């Protein structure tokens, strides 16, 4: 039986929304969004949420400035900066400046533009330090109507190795289908399932413990095969797809793949069950985005 919910098949985005706060932390997201726009021949909508004109007027009244200083409004200033940054990108783009609460403003703009992907960036204190995860990314992961790509790394080339976390739920299946549509040219796909040792870890006899672990692994492999049979995956993706099952907490397993150069993109479904559902709901969603140091695509399944 197919595990897919009743929904339209995913398609390549015709519009990509880049959400930027105009800081250096979003430069990598900008470069990835431009690369994807070229790859998919898509239009790029660059959005920033600026303070209201009233807020800026209050600041200007408090700070002195020379008489000749330019006094552009927030929208014009942001537009000028973005036009400068993107004029040599070689892709069609539009700049949009809005105000209000950042997450809802991004979602509203994505819906109005018919965007198929939101791209945004993150900041990190150092190469091995925890991610500085803002509330905007957490909000988008829970509420965005389209996939959200959180960019960590420089965009040197298209993604080559895609790891898709799965608990074999419909949401996980949708995440895999979406990744296959967006990044089907990648060299490899890995379906990743981290399992808790459970009762097998409490068995005293070594051979019995090994047998129990093997039986669990075989059961999970059968679940994976059953789900894959019910998904609409391109033949070339199915042929290159490996299933990895390990008795390791899922976030640690994903990071191990990244550390061993087996994944340059991690894909998560935003609803699920078992160990993975705890990662993708509530505070655990932040844990995955903080601990897995690689670009991460969050595919949310809307409530039915």
C-alpha positions as CSV (number, residue, x, y, z in Angstrom):
1,X,0.0,0.0,0.0
2,X,1.3,3.5,-0.8
3,X,2.3,5.6,2.1
4,X,1.8,8.8,0.3
5,X,-1.0,11.1,1.4
6,X,-3.4,12.3,-1.2
7,X,-1.6,15.3,-2.7
8,X,-0.2,16.7,-6.0
9,X,3.2,15.4,-7.1
10,X,6.0,17.9,-6.3
11,X,7.5,19.9,-9.1
12,X,10.5,22.1,-9.6
13,X,9.9,25.6,-8.3
14,X,9.4,28.4,-10.8
15,X,10.1,30.9,-8.1
16,X,12.6,30.7,-5.3
17,X,12.2,33.1,-2.3
18,X,15.4,34.2,-0.7
19,X,14.8,35.6,2.8
20,X,17.7,37.8,3.9
21,X,18.3,40.2,6.7
22,X,21.0,41.9,4.6
23,X,23.8,40.7,7.0
24,X,26.8,38.6,6.0
25,X,25.2,35.5,7.5
26,X,22.9,35.4,4.6
27,X,25.6,35.6,1.9
28,X,25.8,31.8,1.6
29,X,22.1,31.5,1.4
30,X,22.1,34.1,-1.4
31,X,24.8,32.2,-3.4
32,X,22.9,28.9,-3.0
33,X,19.6,30.6,-4.1
34,X,21.3,32.0,-7.2
35,X,22.9,28.6,-8.0
36,X,19.5,26.9,-7.7
37,X,17.8,29.6,-9.8
38,X,20.3,29.0,-12.5
39,X,20.0,25.2,-12.2
40,X,16.2,25.2,-12.4
41,X,15.8,28.3,-14.6
42,X,13.7,29.8,-11.9
43,X,12.9,33.4,-10.9
44,X,14.4,34.7,-7.7
45,X,12.4,36.8,-5.3
46,X,14.6,38.4,-2.7
47,X,12.8,39.5,0.4
48,X,13.9,41.4,3.4
49,X,11.7,42.5,6.4
50,X,12.8,46.0,7.3
51,X,11.8,48.2,10.2
52,X,8.8,50.5,9.6
53,X,9.5,54.0,8.3
54,X,8.2,55.4,11.6
55,X,10.8,53.4,13.5
56,X,13.6,54.6,11.3
57,X,12.4,58.2,11.5
58,X,12.6,58.0,15.3
59,X,16.2,56.7,15.1
60,X,17.2,59.5,12.6
61,X,15.7,62.1,14.9
62,X,18.0,60.9,17.7
63,X,21.2,60.6,15.6
64,X,23.0,63.5,14.0
65,X,23.9,63.2,10.3
66,X,25.6,65.7,7.8
67,X,23.2,67.8,5.8
68,X,24.4,66.1,2.5
69,X,23.7,62.6,3.8
70,X,21.3,60.5,1.8
71,X,18.0,59.9,3.6
72,X,16.5,57.0,1.6
73,X,13.6,55.1,3.2
74,X,14.2,51.6,4.4
75,X,12.7,50.0,1.3
76,X,14.8,52.1,-1.1
77,X,18.0,51.5,0.8
78,X,17.4,47.7,1.0
79,X,16.6,47.6,-2.7
80,X,19.8,49.5,-3.6
81,X,21.9,47.1,-1.5
82,X,20.3,44.0,-3.0
83,X,20.4,45.3,-6.6
84,X,24.1,45.9,-6.1
85,X,24.7,42.3,-4.7
86,X,22.7,40.6,-7.4
87,X,23.3,42.6,-10.6
88,X,25.9,40.2,-11.8
89,X,24.1,37.0,-10.7
90,X,22.8,36.2,-14.2
91,X,19.3,35.2,-13.1
92,X,16.0,37.1,-13.2
93,X,15.3,38.6,-9.8
94,X,12.9,40.9,-8.0
95,X,13.5,42.7,-4.7
96,X,10.7,43.1,-2.2
97,X,10.9,44.9,1.1
98,X,8.2,44.5,3.7
99,X,7.6,45.0,7.4
100,X,6.0,43.2,10.3
101,X,6.7,39.9,12.0
102,X,9.5,38.2,10.1
103,X,8.2,34.6,9.8
104,X,4.6,35.4,8.8
105,X,5.9,38.1,6.4
106,X,8.1,35.6,4.6
107,X,5.3,33.0,4.5
108,X,2.8,35.6,3.1
109,X,5.3,36.7,0.4
110,X,6.0,33.1,-0.6
111,X,2.3,32.4,-1.0
112,X,1.6,35.6,-2.9
113,X,4.5,34.9,-5.3
114,X,3.7,31.2,-5.7
115,X,7.2,30.4,-4.5
116,X,8.1,26.7,-4.4
117,X,11.1,27.0,-2.0
118,X,12.2,29.4,0.8
119,X,16.0,29.8,1.2
120,X,17.5,31.4,4.3
121,X,20.8,31.5,6.2
122,X,22.1,30.9,9.6
123,X,25.0,32.1,11.7
124,X,27.6,30.1,13.7
125,X,30.1,31.4,16.2
126,X,32.8,29.1,14.9
127,X,33.4,26.0,12.7
128,X,32.7,23.6,15.6
129,X,30.3,25.8,17.7
130,X,26.6,25.4,18.0
131,X,24.4,27.0,15.4
132,X,22.9,30.4,16.2
133,X,19.3,29.5,15.4
134,X,16.9,32.4,15.3
135,X,13.2,32.1,16.0
136,X,12.4,32.8,12.3
137,X,13.8,29.5,11.2
138,X,12.0,27.6,13.9
139,X,8.7,29.4,12.9
140,X,9.2,28.6,9.2
141,X,10.0,24.9,10.0
142,X,6.6,24.6,11.8
143,X,4.4,26.8,9.6
144,X,5.8,27.3,6.0
145,X,3.6,26.0,3.3
146,X,6.6,25.2,1.0
147,X,10.0,23.5,1.7
148,X,12.5,25.6,3.6
149,X,16.2,25.3,2.8
150,X,18.5,26.4,5.7
151,X,22.0,27.1,4.3
152,X,25.1,26.5,6.3
153,X,27.8,25.9,3.7
154,X,29.3,27.8,0.7
155,X,27.5,27.1,-2.5
156,X,30.4,25.8,-4.7
157,X,28.4,23.3,-6.7
158,X,25.0,21.5,-6.9
159,X,24.3,19.0,-4.1
160,X,25.9,15.6,-4.7
161,X,24.9,13.5,-1.7
162,X,21.5,13.8,-0.2
163,X,20.5,12.1,3.1
164,X,16.8,11.8,3.9
165,X,15.8,11.1,7.4
166,X,12.9,8.7,7.6
167,X,10.6,6.9,10.1
168,X,8.5,5.6,7.2
169,X,5.6,7.9,7.9
170,X,3.7,9.7,5.1
171,X,5.6,12.9,6.0
172,X,8.9,11.2,5.6
173,X,7.8,9.8,2.2
174,X,6.8,13.2,1.0
175,X,10.2,14.6,2.1
176,X,11.9,11.9,0.0
177,X,9.7,12.5,-3.0
178,X,10.4,16.3,-2.8
179,X,14.1,15.8,-2.5
180,X,14.1,13.4,-5.5
181,X,12.2,16.1,-7.5
182,X,14.4,19.0,-6.5
183,X,17.8,17.2,-6.5
184,X,17.3,14.1,-8.6
185,X,20.6,14.8,-10.4
186,X,22.6,14.2,-7.2
187,X,25.1,11.4,-7.3
188,X,23.6,9.5,-4.3
189,X,20.6,9.3,-2.1
190,X,20.6,7.8,1.4
191,X,17.5,6.9,3.3
192,X,18.5,7.2,7.0
193,X,16.7,5.5,9.9
194,X,18.1,5.7,13.4
195,X,16.7,3.1,15.8
196,X,16.9,2.9,19.6
197,X,18.5,-0.3,20.9
198,X,15.3,-1.1,22.8
199,X,15.0,-4.4,24.4
200,X,17.8,-5.9,22.4
201,X,20.3,-3.6,24.3
202,X,19.1,-5.2,27.6
203,X,19.7,-8.8,26.7
204,X,22.7,-10.3,28.6
205,X,23.6,-13.1,26.2
206,X,25.8,-11.6,23.4
207,X,24.6,-14.0,20.7
208,X,20.9,-13.4,21.6
209,X,21.5,-9.7,21.6
210,X,23.1,-9.8,18.2
211,X,20.2,-12.0,16.9
212,X,17.6,-9.5,18.3
213,X,19.5,-6.5,16.7
214,X,19.6,-8.3,13.4
215,X,15.9,-9.1,13.5
216,X,15.1,-5.5,14.2
217,X,17.4,-4.3,11.4
218,X,15.7,-6.7,9.0
219,X,12.2,-5.5,10.1
220,X,13.2,-1.9,9.5
221,X,14.7,-2.8,6.1
222,X,11.4,-4.4,5.2
223,X,9.5,-1.3,6.3
224,X,11.8,0.8,4.1
225,X,11.3,-1.4,1.1
226,X,7.5,-1.3,1.6
227,X,7.5,2.5,1.7
228,X,9.8,2.9,-1.3
229,X,7.5,0.7,-3.3
230,X,4.7,3.1,-2.6
231,X,6.5,6.3,-3.6
232,X,6.7,8.1,-6.9
233,X,10.5,8.1,-7.3
234,X,12.3,8.6,-10.6
235,X,14.0,5.3,-11.6
236,X,17.4,6.9,-11.5
237,X,16.9,8.0,-7.9
238,X,15.6,4.6,-6.8
239,X,18.6,2.9,-8.4
240,X,21.1,5.1,-6.5
241,X,19.2,5.0,-3.2
242,X,20.9,3.3,-0.2
243,X,19.1,2.5,3.0
244,X,21.1,3.0,6.2
245,X,19.7,1.6,9.4
246,X,21.8,2.0,12.6
247,X,21.0,1.7,16.4
248,X,22.0,5.4,16.8
249,X,20.0,8.5,17.7
250,X,18.9,9.9,14.3
251,X,20.6,13.4,14.7
252,X,23.9,11.7,15.6
253,X,23.5,9.3,12.6
254,X,22.9,12.2,10.2
255,X,25.9,14.1,11.5
256,X,28.1,11.0,11.2
257,X,27.1,10.8,7.5
258,X,28.1,14.5,7.1
259,X,31.4,14.0,8.9
260,X,32.3,11.1,6.6
261,X,31.5,13.1,3.4
262,X,28.4,11.0,2.7
263,X,26.0,13.9,2.8
264,X,26.1,17.6,1.7
265,X,22.3,18.0,2.2
266,X,20.0,16.6,4.9
267,X,16.3,16.4,4.3
268,X,13.7,16.2,7.0
269,X,9.9,15.7,7.0
270,X,8.2,17.9,9.5
271,X,5.7,15.3,10.8
272,X,6.4,11.7,11.7
273,X,6.4,9.0,14.4
274,X,8.8,7.1,16.6
275,X,12.3,8.5,17.4
276,X,12.3,10.8,14.3
277,X,9.0,12.5,15.3
278,X,10.6,13.8,18.5
279,X,13.4,15.3,16.4
280,X,10.9,17.1,14.1
281,X,8.4,18.4,16.6
282,X,8.8,21.0,19.4
283,X,12.2,21.7,20.8
284,X,13.8,18.7,19.1
285,X,13.4,20.4,15.7
286,X,15.8,23.0,16.9
287,X,18.2,20.3,18.1
288,X,18.5,18.8,14.6
289,X,19.0,22.2,12.9
290,X,21.6,23.1,15.5
291,X,23.5,19.8,15.6
292,X,23.6,18.7,12.0
293,X,26.3,21.0,10.5
294,X,25.2,21.0,6.8
295,X,22.5,22.5,4.6
296,X,19.1,21.2,5.7
297,X,15.8,21.1,3.8
298,X,12.7,20.9,5.9
299,X,9.6,19.6,4.1
300,X,6.4,20.3,6.1
301,X,3.3,18.2,5.6
302,X,0.3,20.5,6.2
303,X,-2.5,19.3,8.7
304,X,-5.2,17.3,6.9
